[in-house]
Amino acid sequence: MLLFLQILFGVLAAGTGIGLIADIAKNRMEDLKKATGKQWASGFSVGIVANFLDTLGCGSFAPSTFMYKLFNQIDDIDIPGTLNVGDTFPVIFEAFIFTASVDVDPMFLLIMYVCAAVGSFGFATIVTKWPRNKIRWALGVIMIPLAIIMLCKNTGWGPFGIVGTATTLTGWKLFVAAALNILWGALMDIGFGLYAPCMATCLLLGVDATAAFPVFMGSCACLMPACSIEFIKSHRYDVAHTIGNALGGCVGVFLAWKVVTSLPMFWLINLVCVVLLWTSYTLISAALKDKKAGVA
């Protein structure tokens, strides 16, 4: 089963890569030739930093967008496509190395991946009609007590028990995790990251903190290629930044993998809690900003 998952990630990476190369060869060679050294450098640098943070569970889109605007080497309209296409390869690389290096039940992983895909592809038309800001508030508020509970479990304080060490889930816990991953996959369609809520789900159901990483990474790896192909078809991506982001991103993933797998469990769980609190802050801030701008 693990070999099947590894092959699946390879197929997803190859399919996206072939689509990208074919589009560049057919439609974007002039853009490739005109790319400046600064563009290549900014794409590579952003890829390393953002995907290093992504591998730690912090997400990559927000820091990438901030840095691209700071460097001012890419048209704003091409940023979403550049991030989706460029980050697809590092995310698949994340999933590949973490499933290979972290002891997790492959069947549990497969179930979670399938559920995320079902959520993204099966409920897109429904979820896109949901009020974005209400979802931001709901997720943002829920993540605060989740992070507090995890900190209490990690430090042995309060009535919440100890941190789980499971590498799989069965029974009602598996049912809950699978159902929620359908929801997290569906919310990806309207711009909500899967990492933090999926991570919180795993931790609260007793999954080992390190074991949670291949769960949420693989879930996203199964979703992003479909989004990438759509951006490639519409040519809404910057060629140099996309390639630079993909290459630098894989370097950042490798460096962060060494950090994650060498961190003591106590500090890794504390890091996860910080990520949950940061994600909560970004969701609530975005909701308040849109409310001030009159966006529902």
Secondary structure, 3 states (H helix, E strand, C coil): CHHHHHHHHHHHHHHHHHHHHHHHHHHHHHHHHHCCHHHHHHHHHHHHHHHHHHHCCCCCHHHHHHHHHHHCCCCHHHHHHHHHHHHHHHHHHHHHHHHHHCCCCHHHHHHHHHHHHHHHHHCHHHHCCCCHHHHHHHHHHHHHHHHHHHHHHHHCCCCCCCCCCECCCCHHHHHHHHHHHHHHHHHHHHCCCCHHHHHHHHHHCCECHHHHHHHHHHHHHCCHHHHHHHHHHHCCCCHHHHHHHHHHHHHHHHHHHHHHHHCCHHHHHHHHHHHHHHHHHHHHHHHHHHHHCCCC
